[in-house]
Amino acid sequence: MTATSLMTEQKHPDEATRDRDWWRGAVIYQIYPRSYQDQNGDGVGDLVGITSRLDYVADLGVDAIWLSPVFTSPMKDFGYDVSNYRDIDPSFGTLEDFDRLVQKAHSLGLKVIIDQVISHSSDKHAWFSESRQSRTNAKSDWYVWADPKPDGTPPNNWLSIFGGSAWSWDSRRMQYYQHNFLVSQPDLNFHNPEVQDALLGEMRFWLERGVDGFRLDTVNFYFCSLGFEDNPVVRPEDFNASTAPAVNPYNFQEHVYDKSRPENLAFLTRLRALMDEYPGTTTVGEIGDSQHQLELMAQYTSGDDHLHMAYTFDYLGGEFSAAHFKTSIAATESQAPDGWICLAFSNHDVVRHVSRWAVHGQEAAFTRLAATLILAMRGSVCLYQGEELGLKEAELSFADLVDPYGIEFWPEFKGRDGCRTPMVWQAHVRNGAFSTAERTWLPVPAEHLTHAVDTQHGVEGSVLEFYRSLLAFRKAHPALAKGKITLLDSTGDILAFTREEGDDRLLCVFNMGDGAAEFAIPAGLAPHHAECPGVIAAPIDGELDLEPFGAYIGILN
């Protein structure tokens, strides 16, 4: 079969046969391609390897996969620095490999979402190479350029998340260019309509290849103020380190001029119009803004002319407590009543949630509670590879680090490598059967091998089988996928709410503390025991007795 005919087969079926709303309440499994499966033995995961493991993913019971970037890249930020938006990096394979992956995923009933990193490109991209040549060439204003202050210093006080100034000097243009991340990741100028047109064209290329949607990296970073005003200092009462680690001075500013600009909404409308040309496709945006994340989520997902859904760092960086979750759920429901959140506790950018939140010695109970909770809350869900195995953050030495973020802020912040180590498939095979290479791009932690897939597959009571059962339970209850959520009064470490969709009504109660707790079931709610995995509590005389990190989900009469 030729590549052309294969690509033709990937295109979306007729609109009448597609569920345009499949994403609402969907469970999306994030794959970090470098670390999932290495097929060619070079120590780096690849597309052929991922394709070989899709049966495992489908067997979990998820609805879609999200692939972190696989585009051509110098890999200074491991794919989040794109030098060609229309090709696959050779370390991952070829366009034909990608087409086969999409075909296999679709045959298994899995949607395919790919990362789109369009707020910035690599400095090796042809666009930037041309832009930096002069102030008058055709792409001279495709990136954010600014003159220095009279004393030669940068235009303002804007900071890079990865450390230092957000401005770098270019000696040919005698100007600074903006980079919110690495020096090698110049920011594109979204104020230029030609840039918007070009980026939407790059996205159309992948829609034509059959992808079902995009995860939009740093979606609130697309625009900055061309007045280049200094950002104000964050008031102490507003200090929030959810977007960047606490040791990062990036947190000291309120980022009102370098991101989260109002102009972004008009571009998101253009992007949604493109997506609507391909019925049944979706978008999920990453919002990184410590002070305004819920407000932005509401703006970006409300109505039907912006993003379909978005996630914030509210649960990726916030605390694990009943009080925090109550506040966040209530704020989401009040600020974005017709918006849609995508929930995640772990991903490729943060410490794995079992390490971040669990009490030592009670990791097993916590892992089950966290899984039950995220799959019971209102919204779509992203699960991160290895989460279904109960993996904890890997402890790596400085010599093992490759993440520039961790290298910059070591040792107080150890970067993102600890959550990006290779997937473990077989406990007693070299590198956990991830790769046959002598050395993998990141080491396979010995402590992860005891959690390998083959040690849990088919084993009653294992974390893997728990996730599979829980995902099946969620699919069996429309209330958990798309139903409304109503918070219930509770005290202490108890979080309680109901989920309702038509005749499907559920009572969900979670003990988020490390001690036993009781919950008095409100009058008028008469649940009976549901076949929810791991739920062993049963109401007695209108009360629930919950073990530490215990959960209860009951069907309401």
Secondary structure, DSSP 8 states (H G I E B T S, - for coil): --HHHHHHHHS---GGGS-TTTTTT-EEEEE-GGGT--SSSSSS--HHHHHHTHHHHHHHT-SEEEE---EE---TTTTSS-SEEEEE-TTT--HHHHHHHHHHHHHTT-EEEEEE--SB--TTSHHHHHHTT-SSSTTTTSB-EE---TTS--SS--B-TTSSBSEEEETTTTEEEE-SS-TTS-BB-TTSHHHHHHHHHHHHHHHHTT--EEEETTGGGS---TT-----B--GGG---SSS-TT-GGGGB--SSSSS-TTHHHHHHHHHHHHHTSTT-EEEEE---TTTHHHHHHHHHSSSSS-SEEE-STTTTS--SHHHHHHHHHHHHHH-TT--BEE-S--TTS--HHHHH--TT-HHHHHHHHHHHHTTSSSEEEEETTGGGT-------GGG---HHHHHHTTTS--SGGGSS-----TTSGGGGS--SSS-SS---HHHHTT-HHHHTT-TT-HHHHHHHHHHHHHH-HHHHH-EEEE----TTEEEEEEEETTEEEEEEEE-SSS-EEEE--TT--EEE---TT-----BTTEEEE-TT-EEEEEE-
